[in-house]
Amino acid sequence: MSRATGYRHGKPDEKPKRRSAANRARMMGAPSLRTHQRVERVMAADIQLARLMTDGWCKPGQADQIIAHPSLHRHFRRWLKADEAGNSEVAEAEMRALVTKMAAIKERL
């Protein structure tokens, strides 16, 4: 605001508080901005994975890794479909493949 506008409208007593992204993340309950961004990214990509993540099935970083890699996401979706159908053999196989591929990706980093 220019000085003249400030005089016309009455200068405020104090500056308004800034709303930073980190403060918004803390208000939502996330420990850090990065975690908040990961949660939002997972929620936008796969709501079922986001529900499992908030229930404690995996951490936000792991869920973000799943949606970032198409093969991991494919195994997750197959596991979820088999688990919902009650097909435990397929669900176990898909979970083993998912864990194995996540470990391989982690080793490359």
PEMO-V282519 format. One record per run of one state. SS is the DSSP state (alpha for helix, beta for strand, coil for the rest). FROM is the first residue (numbers start at 0). LEN is the number of residues. If there is no record, write none. Layout:
# PEMO-V282519
ss->SS from->FROM len->LEN
ss->SS from->FROM len->LEN
This chain:
# PEMO-V282519
ss->coil from->0 len->2
ss->alpha from->2 len->7
ss->coil from->9 len->11
ss->alpha from->20 len->7
ss->coil from->27 len->5
ss->alpha from->32 len->13
ss->coil from->45 len->1
ss->alpha from->46 len->8
ss->coil from->54 len->5
ss->alpha from->59 len->9
ss->coil from->68 len->1
ss->alpha from->69 len->16
ss->coil from->85 len->2
ss->alpha from->87 len->21
ss->coil from->108 len->1
